[in-house]
Amino acid sequence: MIDLAKLREFPEQYSALIGIKDASYNVARLLELDARARAVQVEVEQLRNQRNLLAKRTAQGVINDQIRHEGQSLHEEIKLQEALFEKLYAEFRDYYLRCPNIPLPDVPWGNKENNQVISTFGKPTQFSFEPRHHVALNDIVRWFDFVAAAHMTGSQFVLYRTEGARLLYTLALLMMQHNEEHGYTLVIPPDLVTEKSLEGASNFPRFRDAVYAVPEDGLYLTPTAEVNLTNLYRDYCFNEEELPVRLTAWTSCFRREAGTYGASERGLIRIHQFEKVELYTLCTPTQAQQEHERMIACAELLLRRLGLHYRVSLLAGQDCSFAAAKTYDIEVWMPGQKEYKEVSSSSYCTDFQARRCNIKFRCSGEKKSSLVHTLNTSSLALPRVMVALMETYQQPDGSIQLPPVLDEIIWVRKGV
C-alpha cells in the first residue's frame, strides 16, 4: 500500500504519480471514502464517550427513567454507527488495496512503446537455414506434450517428457546453485498460500481472478514465489544489521491467464502452470538501489552462462508491475519467433509490500522502527528459457545441441 498519510497531505502530487501507473484509478474517490470512514469513526468514539459518562453517573447511583432511556438510545445509535463504519471501512480498504505503487522519478511516462532498452548482450544467432519455432522443433524431439496434458487437466497445461523433463530440472538446479553462489539463501516453500498472503504480496484484491482457488480449504495456488517470500517475515521487525536478507525459491507457478492469445504466445510462451526460480530481497531503503543492481546482474549472468542473446529494458510507468516503483525486464531473443520475449522481470517495490505485511527494521539504539523495502526478480522463468535454448541451439535436422554448462549440473550430491 502507498503511504496514506502522505496521500492526505499531498493529494495533487500523489494523484499525478498514481496516474503515471494507472490513469483510471480515482484518487479523489479513495480520499472521499477515507474521509467518510474517519468521520463515522469519530462519531462512534464520541458516542462511546457519552456512554462511558452515563455509566459513571449510574455507578454513582444516579438512575432514573430519563437515564435509562438515554442509555438505550446510545446503545442503539452506537450499534448503527459501528455497522456503518464497518461497511464504509471495508469499501475504503478494498479500494485502497487496489491503488498501485507510485513510480520513482526516473521511470518513463507512458506504456510499452515508451520502454527504454538500456543494455544488450550478444547478437542473434546466425543460421544457414530458416530456424524453426519451438513448437515445430518439438514435433521432432518430443520434449513436451500438450495433448497428454489436456487429456488429464485441460488446455494451456503441459507435460514434459524425457529430455524435456531432464532439461527443466537441470535448469532449475543450475539456477538455484547459481543464486546460492551469489549470496541468496535457498527456499522451497509450499505451493498453496492463504488469502492474507496474497493480499500482503499485492495480488489481492486486484488480481483475484488470475489465481486458482481451493475454496474448501480457503487456500490458493501460488502465482509466484514472490507471494510466499513476501510473507515469510510478515509481522516481523529486523535489527538493521540483519539486513539485507536475500532469498531464492523454486516453485511451480499457477495463473489463470484468462483470454486468448495470438501466434506469438503459443507453445510454452504462456501456460497456466510453469516452473520459476525467484530472487527476493528485504533491505533498508539505502541498500535498495545496490540490491536491485545485484539482482539484475545475477539474472543476467545466468543467461550469459547459457549463451543466450538478451536485452534489458527499463519499463515505462504503465507497463510496470502493480506493486513496483521501478521495473526492469530481461528479454531473450527467440530465433524461431524473430522477437524478444521476457524471461525475467526485476521490480523494486519500495515499502509497498512491507506496509501490507507489517515488515519493519529498527536501527541500533532507536525505539522507532521503519518499514523495510522489498525487491523481486525472476531468475528465471523456466519454460521460456527452454524455448530460447531450443530455438537458439537448433540444428538443421531439428535436433538441439544444448550448451556445455548444462552438462556440469550434478543432479544428486554424493554424501548428502
C-alpha distance (Angstrom), angle and dihedral (degrees) to the residues before:
residue distance angle dihedral
M1 . . .
I2 3.77 . .
D3 3.80 120.1 .
L4 3.81 104.3 -82.5
A5 3.81 93.8 -165.3
K6 3.81 90.8 57.3
L7 3.81 91.1 45.4
R8 3.80 89.7 55.0
E9 3.82 90.9 47.5
F10 3.82 96.9 44.8
P11 3.82 105.8 25.2
E12 3.81 97.8 156.2
Q13 3.80 94.2 47.0
Y14 3.79 93.4 47.2
S15 3.78 92.8 44.3
A16 3.81 89.9 56.6
L17 3.82 92.0 48.3
I18 3.80 93.2 48.0
G19 3.79 88.3 49.2
I20 3.80 89.8 60.8
K21 3.81 88.4 62.2
D22 3.81 99.5 34.5
A23 3.79 120.9 4.0
S24 3.83 91.0 -172.5
Y25 3.80 94.1 62.4
N26 3.82 109.4 105.3
V27 3.81 107.8 -141.5
A28 3.81 91.3 177.5
R29 3.80 89.4 59.8
L30 3.81 91.1 50.5
L31 3.80 91.7 51.7
E32 3.81 91.2 46.3
L33 3.82 91.8 51.7
D34 3.79 89.6 47.1
A35 3.82 92.5 50.6
R36 3.81 93.5 47.1
A37 3.80 93.3 49.1
R38 3.81 92.5 47.3
A39 3.82 92.1 48.0
V40 3.80 91.4 54.2
Q41 3.81 90.2 44.8
V42 3.82 89.1 56.1
E43 3.80 89.5 48.8
V44 3.82 90.7 52.4
E45 3.82 91.6 50.5
Q46 3.82 91.3 49.9
L47 3.79 91.4 50.4
R48 3.80 91.1 48.8
N49 3.81 89.9 51.7
Q50 3.81 89.6 52.0
R51 3.80 89.2 50.6
N52 3.81 90.8 50.4
L53 3.81 91.9 51.1
L54 3.79 89.9 49.2
A55 3.80 90.1 49.8
K56 3.82 90.1 53.7
R57 3.80 90.9 53.1
T58 3.80 89.9 49.6
A59 3.81 90.8 49.4
Q60 3.82 88.0 53.9
G61 3.81 89.0 57.4
V62 3.80 98.5 -101.0
I63 3.80 101.5 137.9
N64 3.80 126.8 150.6
D65 3.81 139.7 136.8
Q66 3.78 92.6 -87.8
I67 3.82 92.6 54.2
R68 3.80 91.2 45.7
H69 3.81 90.6 51.0
E70 3.81 91.3 46.0
G71 3.80 90.7 49.8
Q72 3.79 93.0 50.7
S73 3.80 91.8 47.7
L74 3.81 91.1 50.3
H75 3.79 91.2 49.1
E76 3.80 92.2 52.8
E77 3.81 93.8 43.8
I78 3.81 92.0 49.7
K79 3.81 90.8 52.0
L80 3.80 90.7 50.4
Q81 3.80 94.1 47.5
E82 3.82 93.0 44.8
A83 3.80 90.2 53.0
L84 3.81 90.1 48.1
F85 3.82 91.1 49.3
E86 3.82 92.3 50.2
K87 3.81 90.0 51.1
L88 3.81 94.1 46.9
Y89 3.80 93.7 43.5
A90 3.80 92.5 49.9
E91 3.81 89.8 51.9
F92 3.81 91.3 46.4
R93 3.81 94.0 46.6
D94 3.79 93.7 49.2
Y95 3.81 91.2 52.2
Y96 3.81 92.1 42.7
L97 3.82 90.5 54.5
R98 3.81 89.2 52.8
C99 3.80 92.5 58.5
P100 3.82 111.6 107.3
N101 3.77 124.8 -129.9
I102 3.79 115.7 -94.2
P103 3.84 118.0 -109.5
L104 3.77 125.6 -114.9
P105 3.83 117.1 -108.5
D106 3.83 94.9 -102.4
V107 3.82 94.4 55.3
P108 3.84 110.4 110.6
W109 3.79 119.8 -118.3
G110 3.78 120.7 -116.4
N111 3.79 134.8 32.6
K112 3.83 138.0 -66.3
E113 3.78 93.2 -45.7
N114 3.83 88.9 63.3
N115 3.81 96.4 52.0
Q116 3.80 111.2 125.7
V117 3.81 122.6 -136.8
I118 3.80 104.6 -141.1
S119 3.82 102.2 174.7
T120 3.81 142.3 6.2
F121 3.79 131.2 -160.1
G122 3.80 123.5 -155.2
K123 3.77 128.7 -23.8
P124 3.81 133.7 -86.9
T125 3.81 113.0 -82.3
Q126 3.77 112.8 -101.1
F127 3.81 113.7 -133.6
S128 3.79 129.9 -162.6
F129 3.79 86.9 -147.2
E130 3.80 137.9 38.9
P131 3.83 105.0 -79.6
R132 3.77 116.0 -125.9
H133 3.81 127.7 -126.5
H134 3.83 111.9 -109.3
V135 3.80 90.5 -111.2
A136 3.81 89.8 57.8
L137 3.81 90.2 45.5
N138 3.77 89.7 52.4
D139 3.82 89.7 58.2
I140 3.81 84.0 66.8
V141 3.83 104.9 35.9
R142 3.85 99.1 31.0
W143 3.81 95.8 -146.6
F144 3.80 96.5 148.8
D145 3.79 137.1 23.7
F146 3.80 125.6 -152.2
V147 3.81 94.4 174.4
A148 3.80 93.8 58.0
A149 3.81 91.2 45.4
A150 3.81 91.7 49.8
H151 3.81 89.8 49.9
M152 3.82 92.0 57.2
T153 3.83 101.0 29.7
G154 3.81 117.9 2.2
S155 3.78 143.4 -95.3
Q156 3.83 122.9 -33.2
F157 3.81 92.5 30.1
V158 3.78 122.9 110.9
L159 3.79 138.4 -152.1
Y160 3.81 117.3 -153.7
R161 3.81 120.1 -144.5
T162 3.81 135.7 -162.2
E163 3.82 110.3 -44.3
G164 3.80 91.1 13.1
A165 3.81 91.0 58.1
R166 3.80 90.8 44.3
L167 3.82 91.5 49.9
L168 3.81 92.5 49.3
Y169 3.79 93.3 54.5
T170 3.79 93.5 39.9
L171 3.81 89.5 55.1
A172 3.81 91.2 48.8
L173 3.80 91.4 50.5
L174 3.81 91.4 46.7
M175 3.78 90.9 52.2
M176 3.80 95.3 46.3
Q177 3.81 92.5 47.4
H178 3.81 91.0 45.8
N179 3.81 93.0 49.2
E180 3.81 92.8 46.8
E181 3.81 89.6 52.4
H182 3.81 87.7 54.3
G183 3.80 93.8 55.2
Y184 3.81 103.6 -90.2
T185 3.83 118.1 133.5
L186 3.80 115.7 -127.1
V187 3.82 118.5 -114.7
I188 3.80 131.8 171.9
P189 3.84 105.8 -172.8
P190 3.83 129.8 -173.8
D191 3.80 118.4 -78.6
L192 3.82 90.7 -132.8
V193 3.81 123.6 73.7
T194 3.80 136.9 178.0
E195 3.78 129.1 -111.7
K196 3.80 89.0 -109.4
S197 3.81 90.3 56.1
L198 3.80 92.0 51.0
E199 3.79 90.8 48.2
G200 3.79 91.2 49.3
A201 3.80 92.3 52.4
S202 3.85 90.7 48.7
N203 3.83 97.6 -110.1
F204 3.80 93.9 112.0
P205 2.93 136.9 94.4
R206 3.81 96.2 5.9
F207 3.82 99.1 49.2
R208 3.79 100.0 31.8
D209 3.82 92.5 124.2
A210 3.82 91.0 60.1
V211 3.81 95.1 59.2
Y212 3.81 128.3 83.3
A213 3.82 112.9 -125.4
V214 3.80 134.7 -151.4
P215 3.82 95.6 -161.8
E216 3.82 97.3 -179.7
D217 3.80 89.5 65.4
G218 3.80 99.9 29.5
L219 3.80 90.2 -118.5
Y220 3.80 136.6 126.4
L221 3.80 135.5 -153.9
T222 3.78 107.5 -108.7
P223 3.82 114.1 -107.6
T224 3.83 90.9 -159.1
A225 3.80 138.4 -4.8
E226 3.79 86.4 -113.9
V227 3.81 86.2 81.0
N228 3.79 92.9 54.2
L229 3.80 95.7 43.9
T230 3.81 94.4 46.7
N231 3.78 89.1 57.2
L232 3.79 96.3 43.9
Y233 3.81 89.3 90.1
R234 3.80 99.8 29.7
D235 3.84 112.3 152.5
Y236 3.80 90.9 10.1
C237 3.79 131.9 130.0
F238 3.82 118.7 -152.6
N239 3.75 127.4 -156.2
E240 3.80 107.0 -118.1
E241 3.82 92.4 -116.1
E242 3.83 90.3 59.5
L243 3.80 90.6 66.3
P244 2.95 139.8 128.9
V245 3.81 99.7 48.1
R246 3.81 111.0 -169.0
L247 3.80 120.9 -164.7
T248 3.80 137.2 176.2
A249 3.80 124.2 -165.8
W250 3.78 137.2 -176.1
T251 3.80 117.2 -150.1
S252 3.73 143.1 149.3
C253 3.81 108.2 -109.2
F254 3.80 123.0 -147.0
R255 3.80 123.8 -158.5
R256 3.77 131.5 164.6
E257 3.81 92.4 -144.6
A258 3.79 90.4 -168.2
G259 3.78 117.8 -154.9
T260 3.77 138.4 42.6
Y261 3.78 127.7 -71.2
G262 3.77 137.1 -154.7
A263 3.78 130.6 -114.5
S264 3.81 92.5 -78.9
E265 3.80 90.3 62.8
R266 3.81 98.4 51.1
G267 3.77 126.6 110.9
L268 3.81 116.7 19.4
I269 3.80 95.0 -17.6
R270 3.82 96.3 92.6
I271 3.80 120.0 16.9
H272 3.80 136.1 150.2
Q273 3.81 96.4 -118.4
F274 3.78 125.2 34.0
E275 3.79 140.5 156.4
K276 3.80 118.6 -113.3
V277 3.79 136.9 173.4
E278 3.80 112.7 -145.6
L279 3.80 134.6 -159.6
Y280 3.80 117.1 -151.7
T281 3.80 131.2 179.5
L282 3.80 134.7 -173.0
C283 3.80 113.9 -166.0
T284 3.79 146.8 142.3
P285 3.83 118.3 -79.7
T286 3.81 91.1 -107.1
Q287 3.83 91.3 55.0
A288 3.80 95.6 48.4
Q289 3.81 102.2 89.2
Q290 3.79 93.3 49.3
E291 3.81 90.9 46.1
H292 3.80 90.8 51.3
E293 3.79 90.8 53.0
R294 3.80 90.0 47.0
M295 3.83 91.9 53.4
I296 3.79 94.3 49.0
A297 3.80 91.5 47.5
C298 3.81 90.3 50.7
A299 3.82 92.4 52.2
E300 3.81 92.4 43.6
L301 3.79 92.6 52.2
L302 3.81 89.9 56.3
L303 3.79 90.7 56.7
R304 3.80 91.1 46.4
R305 3.80 90.3 52.2
L306 3.81 87.6 53.1
G307 3.81 91.0 49.0
L308 3.79 95.2 -123.0
H309 3.80 125.6 153.2
Y310 3.81 111.9 -126.2
R311 3.77 145.5 155.5
V312 3.81 133.9 -144.4
S313 3.81 119.5 -136.6
L314 3.79 131.9 -169.7
L315 3.79 105.3 -137.2
A316 3.78 124.3 -130.0
G317 3.81 117.1 -119.3
Q318 3.81 98.6 -96.0
D319 3.81 91.7 48.4
C320 3.81 94.5 51.2
S321 3.76 118.2 102.5
F322 3.82 117.5 -93.7
A323 3.81 95.0 -106.5
A324 3.79 96.8 38.5
A325 3.79 128.3 101.8
K326 3.80 88.1 -171.2
T327 3.80 132.6 9.8
Y328 3.80 135.1 -171.3
D329 3.81 121.0 -166.7
I330 3.79 122.8 -153.4
E331 3.79 109.0 -151.5
V332 3.80 124.8 -168.7
W333 3.80 123.8 -149.3
M334 3.82 111.8 -113.5
P335 3.84 106.9 -157.5
G336 3.80 94.9 -166.3
Q337 3.81 90.9 54.5
K338 3.80 96.9 33.8
E339 3.79 92.9 -135.0
Y340 3.79 142.8 88.4
K341 3.81 120.4 -99.3
E342 3.78 127.5 -166.2
V343 3.81 114.2 -109.9
S344 3.80 97.0 164.3
S345 3.78 136.0 29.7
S346 3.81 116.5 -167.3
S347 3.80 115.8 -163.9
Y348 3.79 134.6 -176.8
C349 3.81 107.3 -154.8
T350 3.85 100.2 -177.3
D351 3.85 108.1 -154.9
F352 3.82 94.2 -35.0
Q353 3.83 96.8 109.0
A354 3.80 94.7 31.7
R355 3.81 90.6 58.6
R356 3.81 90.0 53.6
C357 3.81 92.2 46.9
N358 3.80 98.1 36.2
I359 3.81 94.6 -124.5
K360 3.80 112.0 163.3
F361 3.79 144.2 163.9
R362 3.77 132.8 -149.1
C363 3.78 126.4 -148.0
S364 3.79 117.5 -131.0
G365 3.80 112.4 -84.7
E366 3.81 94.4 10.7
K367 3.80 127.0 111.1
K368 3.79 97.0 -160.7
S369 3.81 117.0 82.1
S370 3.81 128.9 -151.8
L371 3.79 133.8 -152.3
V372 3.80 117.3 -96.0
H373 3.79 120.8 -127.5
T374 3.81 121.1 -122.9
L375 3.81 134.2 -151.6
N376 3.79 132.6 -176.3
T377 3.80 135.0 -170.8
S378 3.79 134.1 179.9
S379 3.78 107.5 -122.2
L380 2.99 84.9 -164.7
A381 3.83 147.4 -30.6
L382 3.80 99.9 -135.5
P383 3.84 104.1 -153.2
R384 3.80 92.5 52.9
V385 3.79 91.3 47.3
M386 3.80 87.4 51.1
V387 3.81 89.2 52.4
A388 3.81 91.0 50.4
L389 3.81 91.4 49.6
M390 3.80 93.2 47.9
E391 3.78 94.0 49.1
T392 3.82 96.3 39.4
Y393 3.80 97.5 46.5
Q394 3.81 99.4 37.9
Q395 3.80 119.5 132.2
P396 3.83 128.4 -143.8
D397 3.82 91.4 -98.3
G398 3.81 92.6 52.4
S399 3.79 95.5 -103.3
I400 3.82 119.1 128.7
Q401 3.80 124.7 -130.0
L402 3.81 105.3 -161.3
P403 3.84 122.5 -152.1
P404 3.84 117.3 -89.2
V405 3.83 93.3 -117.8
L406 3.81 88.8 77.3
D407 3.80 90.7 60.0
E408 3.80 88.9 61.8
I409 3.82 94.4 64.5
I410 3.81 113.4 105.2
W411 3.78 111.4 -150.5
V412 3.80 96.8 -157.3
R413 3.81 124.6 22.7
K414 3.79 109.3 -135.1
G415 3.78 114.8 -123.1
V416 3.80 94.8 20.9
